Every structure is written in structure tokens, then in C-alpha cells.
Amino acid sequence: MKPKFKDFYPVISIDSQTIQIGDEPNNAYEITDPDGILIKIIPCPNNQKTVNF
């Protein structure tokens, strides 16, 4: 089993340092990720199964 966010809460890569979880107004959260670690760990739109640091 591969952990992931529910499809109800899409993970969107805004830019190289920001991700957004959810897409509903007043129910979406932007997370600043200056080191790019969360973008590598959270399976963003490409749904990778491995992480290369």
C-alpha cells in the first residue's frame, strides 16, 4: 500500500518552492518549501514511487 493524500485533496505544485493541498476556496493550504523536500516526498502530479535527493 502506498500512502497518499485522498483524491479529494489534490496536491498541486504552484512553483519550485510552493505546494498547495486542496483546491476549494477557504479549504486549500499553501506550504512554502524552500528546500524542495516536500515536493519530492509528497507524490505530486507525476506520482513518483521513488525519491532522489
N, C-alpha and C positions, 0 to 999 in steps of 0.2 A: 504494500500500500504506500502510495506517495502522498505526503502531506501537501495540502494546497488550501488556498482561500476558497470559500464557497463561490460558485459561479455567480451568485447573486451580487458579490462584491468584486467586480473586476479590478485587476491590478494594472494600472496604466503608467507607462514611463513618460513623464512630462518632458524631461530633458536629461542630460547626463548626470545631474545631481539631485533630481526630484522625482519621487514616485507618488502616485495618487491611488488610494484604495477606495473603491466605490465611485459611482458616477451620478448619484442622486443629489440634487441641491440640498444643502443642510445635512447631508448624510455621507459626505465624502471627506477623506482626510489626506492632506498632502504631507509627505515626510521628506525633509531635506536630508540628503545622503551625500555629503561632500566627498567621502572616500569611495563611493560607489559599491560598498559592500552589500547593502540591502538589495540593490538592483541585481547583484549576482546571486544572492541567496534566495530571494523570492522569485519563483518562476514567473517572470514577466511574459509578455505576449508570445515569446518564442518557445516557452515551456521546456526549457533545457532540463536534462536529467543529471547533468554533472556541472560542477562549478570549478572554474580555473581562476585562481587568484594571481 
